[in-house]
């Protein structure tokens, strides 16, 4: 189980993740494409984490 804070600053988190992606992919082939793919995954994850918990 992952325990998170009740609230996160999505903009700050995405900024930090973008900086991390730039470090990871700075020497990669098509680095901008790699960074964009990384950020799409990060945005998708943050959006999933924002969904309310619904018990089935």
C-alpha positions as a Python dict, from the first residue, in 0.01 Angstrom:
ca = {
    (1, 'X'): (0, 0, 0),
    (2, 'X'): (118, 351, -78),
    (3, 'X'): (51, 621, 177),
    (4, 'X'): (38, 975, 43),
    (5, 'X'): (-28, 1314, 191),
    (6, 'X'): (-392, 1421, 183),
    (7, 'X'): (-312, 1685, -74),
    (8, 'X'): (-25, 1735, -314),
    (9, 'X'): (72, 2038, -519),
    (10, 'X'): (27, 1895, -868),
    (11, 'X'): (205, 2184, -1041),
    (12, 'X'): (511, 2157, -815),
    (13, 'X'): (521, 1778, -852),
    (14, 'X'): (504, 1801, -1231),
    (15, 'X'): (778, 2066, -1231),
    (16, 'X'): (1009, 1841, -1025),
    (17, 'X'): (929, 1541, -1243),
    (18, 'X'): (1004, 1741, -1558),
    (19, 'X'): (1344, 1843, -1419),
    (20, 'X'): (1413, 1479, -1330),
    (21, 'X'): (1312, 1366, -1680),
    (22, 'X'): (1547, 1623, -1834),
    (23, 'X'): (1836, 1475, -1630),
    (24, 'X'): (1743, 1118, -1721),
    (25, 'X'): (1700, 1179, -2094),
    (26, 'X'): (1953, 1457, -2159),
    (27, 'X'): (2172, 1231, -2374),
    (28, 'X'): (1897, 1007, -2507),
    (29, 'X'): (1799, 974, -2869),
    (30, 'X'): (1500, 1205, -2929),
    (31, 'X'): (1518, 1337, -2575),
    (32, 'X'): (1218, 1571, -2616),
    (33, 'X'): (1002, 1277, -2722),
    (34, 'X'): (1124, 1072, -2425),
    (35, 'X'): (1057, 1360, -2185),
    (36, 'X'): (708, 1411, -2325),
    (37, 'X'): (628, 1041, -2285),
    (38, 'X'): (761, 1047, -1927),
    (39, 'X'): (549, 1352, -1844),
    (40, 'X'): (234, 1201, -1995),
    (41, 'X'): (282, 901, -1767),
    (42, 'X'): (337, 1128, -1468),
    (43, 'X'): (24, 1331, -1547),
    (44, 'X'): (-181, 1014, -1589),
    (45, 'X'): (-59, 881, -1254),
    (46, 'X'): (-136, 1207, -1073),
    (47, 'X'): (-482, 1216, -1228),
    (48, 'X'): (-549, 859, -1113),
    (49, 'X'): (-436, 947, -762),
    (50, 'X'): (-682, 1237, -756),
    (51, 'X'): (-981, 1011, -815),
    (52, 'X'): (-1200, 962, -508),
    (53, 'X'): (-1191, 621, -343),
    (54, 'X'): (-1512, 432, -415),
    (55, 'X'): (-1569, 112, -221),
    (56, 'X'): (-1730, -165, -427),
}
